[in-house]
Amino acid sequence: MAKILIPTPLRQYADKRDSVELAGSTVGEVLGALTAQFPDLKKQIFNDEGKLRSFVNVYLNDEDIRYLRRDATPVANGDTLSIVPSIAGGSTTIAEPPVTLSKDEILRYSRHLIMPEVGMDGQLKLKNAKVLLVGTGGLGAPLGLYLAAAGIGRIGLVDFDVVDLTNLQRQVIHGTKDVGRKKLDSAVDTMRDVNPNVRLDTYEVALSSENALEILSGYDIIIDGTDNFPTRYLVNDACVILQKPNVYGSIFRFEGQSTIFAYPGGPCYRCLYPEPPPPGLVPSCAEGGVLGILPGIIGLMQATEAVKLILGIGEPLVGRLVLYDALAMRFRELRLRRNPECPVCGDHPTITKLIDYQEFCGIPHQAEQAAAPGAGVIDPVEVKTKFDRGENFQLIDVRETHEWQICRIEGAKLIPLGELPKRVNELDSSVDLVAYCKMGGRSQKAIDFLKQAGFKKVKNMTGGILAWSDKVDPSVPKY
Amino acid sequence: MIKVDKPAWDVMVAHAESKFPNECCGAMIGRMDADTKQVTQAVPLENAYAGAQGARYELRPEDLLEADRRARAAGLDLIGIFHSHPDCDAYFSKTDLENSCPWYSFVVLSVKDGKFDHAASFLPNADQTAAEKEDLLWPKS
């Protein structure tokens, strides 16, 4: 048995009772039992389609059921359900110019218009909507294409990168002819071609604590298509501060995830990950790889959620993290809850303005990096000189076997980073050791390990085999 | 008709004036019978609207739930919501209407130059498409 508290004005429809005890194992069943017993209450709480009226919130004890399992939320003996309206208002309304669709647009969007869930009202909502894409890479590519096609009125794009040949395996908004162009220019050309009715605003900057609030404030929905932790925390915190939904997605190798953060009452990224991982622990897509198709799936899940939020239909991906595994072809769902102790979106937030996210994520600033002593590192050109002089030293490749098969430096010995601890006895601590990987990250870890193991004469080759290809031997393919 | 007792009214006016030039909001608690609502207590609540609050307010449902609990604990009823219109008349705006609910009285206090000016009460319909004016009695002193 659960108790439902009846708001005063509704008691006239419930035999003047202020509360009713009803049986039911879920919120939906208890509400069903309530309206079965008091049919006049039904139209007060539910609309003609049988859904809760837009202003009606149902609380199970102290929790909004929207952030539990909605109608399917289990109800235990002794639980109390409350019906609470959402109320807001204000003395003025900002008059928005009436938006209409041209004859061409009506034809273009006809497959939307004939669905009652979208219809003319919905298409006008899409046209009125302002969506910001942070990043026009793997996730941003499908997002940009489909959101433009869907008729979003204004799309903002933030990126400062140029198109690289390695991008084209997944970033389908850019083409072979675009290699070397700014990603913004290439994305805008493609999106204009898809739908010239969309207003496109570009921001050729790295999103930062200085510019984020200003850029984000012009949009209704923010979509995070970034691939690094400082920007994710930055986008998250800015969205919480501005109270704008953050449609999140991330990809790695064969797996991806998506959810909506910073939706009123829902969790934020920090509720899920209060602290960033130590720098270097989580490999980037450039280090770990990514199945080219994967960002298509995850990016379009983000696009779907953005469109649903704009149309106000369906069940938003709030409080649920969808995990996708391409190899198993399985979707799983994790429940997420807002953490009342969260430093940003909690009941007593301690972070109320944007902070230094590089520092928060433990990443030294570029200036500090440059100022770091050069000890322990060696430039690829110097390594080449060592070879040319016939010096006695050991070059160690700490990449994986499948990377070794793509390219290698002649004369190097392959010991993948993970095997280093058990193969360390293959190394001679009396000769100079130089380690390299793809870009210099993993080899630094190898150096750190070797130093701890007592090796003194160890150096990390800066920039990895990519720098070797640039500076020493262009015949070594880059990947 | 809705009648506001002096202690409750003083709280409402003080809250509205203290939040000027922003909008304030709160809950009204009291008793209701067939044709009269009597407000005996006013509960100031935080304006939770995220942007500029000069012409907007938002009530947190959790705060309203708490106000309802207080009312029930005292053997009283939650009967209305109040908010202020800084430097603007006490009318029920389109924003007010679209974000209201049909169950409660909505009292609007007009505050001009930081001082209470006049007030009115409204009863929104079920579809939030229109609101009927309700007679409001407050202590004139």
Interface residues (C-beta under 8 A of the other chain):
Chain A: L5 P7 T8 P9 L10 D18 K43 Q44 F55 V56 N57 Y59 D62 D64 S82 V84 P85 S86 I87 A88 G89 G90 S91 T92 T93 L242 Q243
Chain B: E23 C25 M32 Y49 A50 G51 A55 R56 Y57 E58 L59 P61 E62 L64 L65 D68 A71 R72 D77 L78 I79 I81 H83 H85 P86 C88 S93 K94 T95 D96 L97 N99 S100 C101 P102 W103 Y104 F106 A126 Q128
